[in-house]
């Protein structure tokens, strides 16, 4: 799959489906950890090269956590 993040942040959640593996599985794991109650989540640091989907991931996590 070509890098979908090269032009603008991804607006659809289809790139973060856990069953597709890769970024979807990572996003699912982060979201599960953010939602846990005991012990409460501490913090995450999202780092990476430019245009690798950091903003898209943050927007996805924000939308999903608000549900």
Secondary structure as GFF3:
##gff-version 3
##sequence-region A 1 67
A	DSSP	three_ten_helix	13	16	.	.	.	ID=ss1
A	DSSP	three_ten_helix	18	20	.	.	.	ID=ss2
A	DSSP	alpha_helix	23	35	.	.	.	ID=ss3
A	DSSP	alpha_helix	54	65	.	.	.	ID=ss4
###
